[in-house]
Amino acid sequence: MKGELTLYVCGCRGSRSVFGSEFMEFGGQTTCFVLKKDDYALVLDCGTGLDNARALLADCAAVDVVITHWHYDHVMGLMNWDVFPTAAKLRFFVSSDAYNLSFDALSQLFRHPFWPVDPTLRVERKPVKWNNPVWLRPEVKVTFLAAPHPDGSSVLDLSVFGRHICLLCDFEHNTDFPEEILENCDLLLYDGMYTDEEYPEHINWGHSTWQEGCRLANRAGVDRLMIIHHEPGRTDVQLREMEKEAKKLFPSSVFARAGMKINV
């Protein structure tokens, strides 16, 4: 019997990893999500949370990795390259429309004198263009769209085994965002780095607020909302309180927690 499509939260902290008892519930590892069905996995970003995907990927015959951008908190997990099973077909997809999103950046991560070997040589690399849908396999389609973020990043509009998922991570809300892509969205993952009160001091930093995520979810009529990319210093107690307030604005909302898994 074929399994269900499941989203695993391997890391959901923003900008940098944090450690300590006050961060145990929501986790301190940076951005990494895995969508898995049977022996196929789609990895969304490779922050330090990638190491938590080791067991998930172990039995996969095929692993596709989609990178939104090359900032350290989204790729530092690649130092744990042995997470990817050697027997799996491994492909990397990234937009080539911004200078820092090219695959040259991947090679720069693994070069002397910073790292002794380049394990990426065996990777099938797939540069793609913004706004052009790419079929990773018959049941999996991804469209990269430009995201307002320093150095460039990508919004991901995903169709995965019949489910519509949108990732707005390292995303700053603006009036130019094509909200129509959220039509019939089953799950929206949204950058909730700041609060509305904090945001005026962080304009043009490339991040949004959890309240903006709730407002967008309401306007677009999405099914479920997951707030991600938590501010590094935000404690479990603070995030739980914010989650309570978010549910008042959008009842089907949840703040991502490390180790969380949901059927999409």
Buried (B, 14 or more C-beta within 10 A) or exposed (E): EEEEBBBBBBBBBBBBBBEEEBBEBBBBBBBBBBBBBBEBBBBBBBBBBBBBBBEBBEEBEBBBBBBBBBBEBBBBBBBBBEBBBEEBEBBBBBBBBBEBBBBEBBEEBBEEEEBEEBEBEEBEEBEBEBEEEBEBEEBBBBBBBBBBBBBBBBBBBBBBBEBBBBBBBBBBBEEEBEEEBBEEBBBBBBBBBBBEEEBEEBEEBBBBBBBBBBBBBEEBEBBBBBBBBBBBEBBBEBBEEBBEEBBEBBEEBBBBBBBBEBEB
